[in-house]
Amino acid sequence: MHESAKNIEKNPHEGKKTIDVDILIEMEGYGKKLGVSSIAYTKVNPNFIFKDFEILYDNAVIFTMEMNKELIATNPSIECSKEIFRTYAGLGVQ
Protein backbone atom coordinates (compact mmCIF):
# COMPACT_ATOMS: atom_id res chain seq x y z
CA MET A 1 0.00 0.00 0.00
CA HIS A 2 2.77 2.42 0.92
CA GLU A 3 4.63 1.65 -2.31
CA SER A 4 1.47 2.42 -4.31
CA ALA A 5 0.99 5.69 -2.43
CA LYS A 6 4.62 6.70 -2.99
CA ASN A 7 4.34 6.05 -6.71
CA ILE A 8 1.06 7.86 -7.33
CA GLU A 9 2.95 10.96 -8.47
CA LYS A 10 4.32 8.91 -11.40
CA ASN A 11 0.76 8.46 -12.71
CA PRO A 12 -0.64 10.98 -15.18
CA HIS A 13 -2.81 13.51 -13.39
CA GLU A 14 -4.77 14.29 -16.52
CA GLY A 15 -5.34 10.86 -18.03
CA LYS A 16 -8.34 9.59 -19.92
CA LYS A 17 -11.58 9.16 -18.01
CA THR A 18 -13.12 6.76 -20.51
CA ILE A 19 -11.92 3.55 -22.11
CA ASP A 20 -12.33 2.42 -25.68
CA VAL A 21 -14.42 -0.78 -26.00
CA ASP A 22 -11.62 -2.58 -27.89
CA ILE A 23 -9.10 -1.75 -25.13
CA LEU A 24 -11.61 -2.86 -22.50
CA ILE A 25 -12.10 -6.23 -24.23
CA GLU A 26 -8.31 -6.62 -24.58
CA MET A 27 -7.78 -5.81 -20.89
CA GLU A 28 -10.45 -8.28 -19.80
CA GLY A 29 -8.96 -11.02 -21.99
CA TYR A 30 -5.48 -10.35 -20.63
CA GLY A 31 -6.81 -10.49 -17.08
CA LYS A 32 -8.42 -13.86 -17.71
CA LYS A 33 -5.10 -15.18 -19.13
CA LEU A 34 -3.41 -14.13 -15.87
CA GLY A 35 -5.97 -16.04 -13.81
CA VAL A 36 -8.28 -13.20 -12.84
CA SER A 37 -11.61 -14.64 -11.65
CA SER A 38 -13.72 -11.54 -12.21
CA ILE A 39 -13.48 -7.93 -13.27
CA ALA A 40 -15.82 -5.18 -12.10
CA TYR A 41 -16.11 -1.42 -12.48
CA THR A 42 -17.26 1.10 -9.90
CA LYS A 43 -17.10 4.65 -8.63
CA VAL A 44 -14.60 5.07 -5.80
CA ASN A 45 -16.25 5.84 -2.49
CA PRO A 46 -14.15 8.65 -0.98
CA ASN A 47 -14.92 7.29 2.50
CA PHE A 48 -12.74 4.28 1.65
CA ILE A 49 -9.64 6.37 0.90
CA PHE A 50 -7.10 6.62 3.71
CA LYS A 51 -6.72 10.03 5.33
CA ASP A 52 -4.11 12.18 3.55
CA PHE A 53 -4.02 9.81 0.55
CA GLU A 54 -4.75 11.00 -2.95
CA ILE A 55 -6.65 9.32 -5.74
CA LEU A 56 -6.43 10.58 -9.28
CA TYR A 57 -9.73 9.31 -10.65
CA ASP A 58 -13.13 8.57 -9.21
CA ASN A 59 -13.59 5.37 -11.25
CA ALA A 60 -11.94 2.03 -10.46
CA VAL A 61 -11.39 -1.30 -12.13
CA ILE A 62 -11.50 -4.20 -9.68
CA PHE A 63 -9.76 -7.51 -10.37
CA THR A 64 -10.36 -10.58 -8.20
CA MET A 65 -8.55 -13.88 -8.06
CA GLU A 66 -9.92 -16.94 -6.31
CA MET A 67 -7.86 -18.34 -3.47
CA ASN A 68 -7.56 -22.04 -2.69
CA LYS A 69 -10.10 -22.56 0.12
CA GLU A 70 -8.23 -25.50 1.64
CA LEU A 71 -5.03 -23.49 1.95
CA ILE A 72 -6.85 -20.45 3.34
CA ALA A 73 -8.54 -22.70 5.93
CA THR A 74 -5.08 -23.53 7.35
CA ASN A 75 -4.66 -19.95 8.61
CA PRO A 76 -2.47 -19.09 10.41
CA SER A 77 0.12 -21.08 8.50
CA ILE A 78 2.93 -20.75 6.00
CA GLU A 79 0.72 -22.47 3.40
CA CYS A 80 -2.01 -19.89 3.89
CA SER A 81 0.46 -17.01 3.64
CA LYS A 82 1.90 -18.42 0.43
CA GLU A 83 -1.59 -18.66 -1.07
CA ILE A 84 -2.37 -15.05 -0.14
CA PHE A 85 0.91 -13.83 -1.66
CA ARG A 86 0.30 -15.94 -4.79
CA THR A 87 -2.89 -14.02 -5.48
CA TYR A 88 -1.33 -10.65 -4.59
CA ALA A 89 1.51 -11.37 -7.01
CA GLY A 90 -0.91 -12.55 -9.69
CA LEU A 91 -3.03 -9.44 -9.40
CA GLY A 92 0.03 -7.19 -9.35
CA VAL A 93 1.30 -8.27 -12.78
CA GLN A 94 1.43 -5.42 -15.27
C-alpha positions as CSV (number, residue, x, y, z in Angstrom):
1,M,0.0,0.0,0.0
2,H,2.8,2.4,0.9
3,E,4.6,1.7,-2.3
4,S,1.5,2.4,-4.3
5,A,1.0,5.7,-2.4
6,K,4.6,6.7,-3.0
7,N,4.3,6.0,-6.7
8,I,1.1,7.9,-7.3
9,E,3.0,11.0,-8.5
10,K,4.3,8.9,-11.4
11,N,0.8,8.5,-12.7
12,P,-0.6,11.0,-15.2
13,H,-2.8,13.5,-13.4
14,E,-4.8,14.3,-16.5
15,G,-5.3,10.9,-18.0
16,K,-8.3,9.6,-19.9
17,K,-11.6,9.2,-18.0
18,T,-13.1,6.8,-20.5
19,I,-11.9,3.5,-22.1
20,D,-12.3,2.4,-25.7
21,V,-14.4,-0.8,-26.0
22,D,-11.6,-2.6,-27.9
23,I,-9.1,-1.8,-25.1
24,L,-11.6,-2.9,-22.5
25,I,-12.1,-6.2,-24.2
26,E,-8.3,-6.6,-24.6
27,M,-7.8,-5.8,-20.9
28,E,-10.5,-8.3,-19.8
29,G,-9.0,-11.0,-22.0
30,Y,-5.5,-10.3,-20.6
31,G,-6.8,-10.5,-17.1
32,K,-8.4,-13.9,-17.7
33,K,-5.1,-15.2,-19.1
34,L,-3.4,-14.1,-15.9
35,G,-6.0,-16.0,-13.8
36,V,-8.3,-13.2,-12.8
37,S,-11.6,-14.6,-11.7
38,S,-13.7,-11.5,-12.2
39,I,-13.5,-7.9,-13.3
40,A,-15.8,-5.2,-12.1
41,Y,-16.1,-1.4,-12.5
42,T,-17.3,1.1,-9.9
43,K,-17.1,4.6,-8.6
44,V,-14.6,5.1,-5.8
45,N,-16.3,5.8,-2.5
46,P,-14.1,8.7,-1.0
47,N,-14.9,7.3,2.5
48,F,-12.7,4.3,1.6
49,I,-9.6,6.4,0.9
50,F,-7.1,6.6,3.7
51,K,-6.7,10.0,5.3
52,D,-4.1,12.2,3.6
53,F,-4.0,9.8,0.5
54,E,-4.7,11.0,-2.9
55,I,-6.6,9.3,-5.7
56,L,-6.4,10.6,-9.3
57,Y,-9.7,9.3,-10.6
58,D,-13.1,8.6,-9.2
59,N,-13.6,5.4,-11.2
60,A,-11.9,2.0,-10.5
61,V,-11.4,-1.3,-12.1
62,I,-11.5,-4.2,-9.7
63,F,-9.8,-7.5,-10.4
64,T,-10.4,-10.6,-8.2
65,M,-8.5,-13.9,-8.1
66,E,-9.9,-16.9,-6.3
67,M,-7.9,-18.3,-3.5
68,N,-7.6,-22.0,-2.7
69,K,-10.1,-22.6,0.1
70,E,-8.2,-25.5,1.6
71,L,-5.0,-23.5,1.9
72,I,-6.8,-20.5,3.3
73,A,-8.5,-22.7,5.9
74,T,-5.1,-23.5,7.3
75,N,-4.7,-19.9,8.6
76,P,-2.5,-19.1,10.4
77,S,0.1,-21.1,8.5
78,I,2.9,-20.7,6.0
79,E,0.7,-22.5,3.4
80,C,-2.0,-19.9,3.9
81,S,0.5,-17.0,3.6
82,K,1.9,-18.4,0.4
83,E,-1.6,-18.7,-1.1
84,I,-2.4,-15.1,-0.1
85,F,0.9,-13.8,-1.7
86,R,0.3,-15.9,-4.8
87,T,-2.9,-14.0,-5.5
88,Y,-1.3,-10.7,-4.6
89,A,1.5,-11.4,-7.0
90,G,-0.9,-12.5,-9.7
91,L,-3.0,-9.4,-9.4
92,G,0.0,-7.2,-9.4
93,V,1.3,-8.3,-12.8
94,Q,1.4,-5.4,-15.3
